[in-house]
Amino acid sequence: MKEELAKKRCLPCDEAKGHLMAEEMAMLMKNVPEWKLEEFHHITRVFHFKNFAEAFVFVNKVGALADSEGHHPDIEFGWGYVKIKLTTHAVDGLTENDFIVATKIDLLRH
């Protein structure tokens, strides 16, 4: 299923049908096992790097991906780390879009 998510494109937020239910989140979390589900509202992951420059390059790649998908994460970064938080603000929770972007972000790192 991870490959299926990686092939999908995010839907515009105005087409979102509401946030996912807990059992839907649990199924989708299997595709992004390094991400952490928090409060059934958002998912986060911390990526580690050798230095600030590597973290910065990754942030730029994530930014380009987010723009191409029209789905933008919250990003925090500094020397040797990038923390990404995904949620769909339009529904105040998680949608499939968050898992599509998380999957694609994981692929950027590999």
C-alpha positions in Angstrom: 0.0 0.0 0.0 3.0 2.4 0.6 3.7 2.3 -3.1 0.0 3.1 -3.8 0.2 6.1 -1.5 3.4 7.3 -3.2 1.7 7.3 -6.6 -1.3 9.4 -5.4 -1.7 13.1 -5.5 -3.2 15.2 -2.7 -6.8 16.3 -3.1 -7.6 20.0 -2.7 -8.7 20.7 0.9 -12.1 21.8 -0.3 -12.7 18.3 -1.6 -11.7 16.7 1.7 -14.6 14.9 3.3 -13.6 15.3 6.9 -10.8 13.9 9.1 -10.0 10.2 9.2 -11.4 8.0 11.9 -9.0 6.2 14.4 -9.2 2.8 12.5 -8.4 4.5 9.2 -5.4 6.3 10.8 -4.2 3.0 12.2 -4.3 1.4 8.8 -2.4 4.3 7.1 0.2 4.4 9.9 1.4 1.0 8.8 2.8 2.7 5.7 4.8 5.3 7.7 6.0 3.4 10.7 8.7 5.9 11.6 6.1 8.7 12.0 4.3 9.2 15.3 0.6 9.7 15.6 -0.2 12.4 18.1 -3.6 13.0 19.7 -5.3 11.5 16.6 -4.8 14.9 15.1 -1.4 15.0 13.5 1.7 12.9 12.6 5.3 13.9 13.3 8.7 12.6 12.4 12.2 13.8 13.3 15.0 13.2 10.7 18.6 13.4 11.7 21.5 14.8 9.7 25.3 15.2 10.0 25.1 19.0 10.1 23.0 22.1 9.5 23.7 22.2 5.7 22.3 18.7 5.2 19.2 19.5 7.2 18.7 22.7 5.2 19.0 20.8 1.9 16.3 18.3 3.1 14.0 21.2 4.2 14.2 22.6 0.7 13.4 19.3 -0.9 10.4 18.9 1.5 9.3 22.4 0.6 9.4 21.7 -3.1 7.4 18.5 -2.6 4.9 20.3 -0.4 4.3 22.9 -3.1 3.9 20.3 -5.8 1.3 18.5 -3.7 -0.4 21.7 -2.4 -0.2 20.3 1.1 2.2 22.0 3.4 3.7 20.6 6.7 5.0 22.5 9.6 8.8 22.3 9.6 11.2 22.9 12.4 14.9 22.5 11.8 18.3 23.3 13.2 21.8 21.8 13.4 21.4 18.1 12.5 17.7 17.7 12.6 14.4 18.4 10.8 11.1 17.9 12.6 8.0 17.6 10.4 4.4 17.8 11.5 1.5 17.0 9.1 -2.2 17.7 9.6 -5.0 19.0 7.4 -6.0 22.4 8.9 -9.2 22.5 6.8 -10.6 19.6 8.7 -8.7 20.0 11.9 -7.3 16.5 11.8 -5.7 13.9 9.5 -6.7 13.1 6.0 -5.2 10.8 3.4 -3.2 13.8 2.1 -1.1 13.8 5.3 -0.1 10.2 4.7 0.5 10.7 1.0 2.9 13.6 1.8 4.6 11.6 4.7 5.2 8.7 2.4 6.7 11.0 -0.3 8.9 12.7 2.4 10.2 9.3 3.5 11.2 8.5 -0.1 13.1 11.8 -0.3 15.3 10.6 2.6 16.1 7.1 1.1 
